[in-house]
Amino acid sequence: MQQPQQAWEQIYRNCSQHDTWPKDMIISLTRHYFQPADKPRRVLELGCANGDNIPFFMSLGWQYCAVEGFDALCDAVRSRWSGAA
């Protein structure tokens, strides 16, 4: 039997758990609490998965930093956002 970490790593390597859009709740909360006229901000996303929220925060001009614990997802983010990583 696989360990949970190995099982999830395999799921992510197979790309069977990837989204391509920012999360609606992230967009709603950001727009509600931080008006566009606010100064640029910094974002630390813990568990960024394959980086779905990166384009949203970059479009706001915010500094973005992420942490992800799965190698497969880190590889996906580096591949997808090679100029930003």
C-alpha positions, 0 to 999 in steps of 0.5 A: 500500500502506498503512503499518502504522500506517494499517492498524491504525488502520483495523482499530481504527476498524472495531471489528474488534479489540475485546475487552470483558473484562479479560485473564486473565493480568492478573487472575491475576498481580494476584491472585497478587502483590497481595493484596486487603488490600494498600494501593491501588496505581497502574497504568500500562498501556502500550498499553491498547487499548480499555480492557478492564482499566480496570474490573478495576483500578478495582474494586480501588480502584487509580489507573489511567493508560494510554498508547495510540498509536492515535487510534481506540483513544483515542477508544474509551476516551474514549467508553467511560469518559467519566467516568474520562478 
